[in-house]
Amino acid sequence: MMLRRSEQNRAGAEQMAGEALAFLAGDDDRLQRFAALAGIDLGHIRDIAGQPEFLTAVMDHLMGDEPLLVAFAAHAGVKPEAVVRAAHVLGAGPWERDFA
């Protein structure tokens, strides 16, 4: 079964968000900062990690911290712009049209 382009984009974006979560979880300070800013109890992350809203929150967090975004992009071996595109697919972050 072939996935439509929008489904492929969403699947890729969700995969990147999962990688971003793993990146955050790889450092206690990064993970605790994310949890504190998102208002998430660290004990519940495993329970909610697959929820679309949670993945969007992960990407929103990256987009709100440019050095973190750049560090994740380097870690993932992608350009920061690819991370931003994935975030937008998931509904995270401001769109350019929001500032027009």
N, C-alpha and C positions, 0 to 999 in steps of 0.2 A: 504494500500500500504506500503510495507516494503522499508525503505531507505537502500541503500548500506552503508557499513561501512564507506567509505570515506565521504558520505553525512552526516552520523551521526556525524562523527568527526568534520566536518566543522560546522554543526549546533551547536554542543556543544562548539566549539571554538568561534563562533559568540556570543553565549549566555554569555560565560565568558568575552568576550570583552565588551559586553553591561554592565555586572556587574562591570567591571573595569572602564568604563566610569562613571557609577553611583558613584563609589568609589571616582573618581577624582572630580566629580561634588559636592560631599558632603563636600568638603573643598575648600573655595575660593582660598587659596594660591596654592593648588595642581592644581586646574583647570586653574588658570591664568598662572602658570608655563608651564603646558602642552600646552595651547593655544599659548603662546609666543614662545616656542621652536618649535612647529609644524607650526607656521605662520598662525594660524587660528584666525579669528575674532570671539570673543565669541558670538556675535549676530547671527552667522551663524551655530552654533553647532547643533541646533535642525534640521536645514535643511539638514545637511550632516551626521548626526549621524548614519543612517542606511547604508551608502555607505561602501562597502567592504574595500576600500582604507582607509577610516577614521578609521574603526575598526582595521586595520593593524597598523595605526599610533598610536592608543591607546596602543596596545600591544608593539609596538616598544618603546614607551615612558617608559612603565613599565620595559622592559628589559634593558633599558639604565640607570636605577636607582635602584640598588640592594636593598637599604633600602625600597624604595617604593614598589618594587616587593614583598619583604617579608611581608610588612605591608598589601598589598592587599591580598596576599595568606592567611594570618592569618584572615583577615576580611572575606574572602570567605570560610574559613574552608577547604582549600586545601593545598597541599604541593606546594612550589614554583616551583618544577619540572613540576607539572600539568599546571601551568600558562605558563611556557616556552614551553611545548608541544603544548598547544593551540595557542600560538603565532606563532610557527612554522607552524602549520596547515594553519594559515592565511597568511603565507609568511613573517612574521616579524622576525627581529633579524638575527644575523649571525648563520649559521649552523656550526657544528663542522668541517665538511669537508672543510669549508672556511679557516681553520687554519692548515690543514694537509699538 
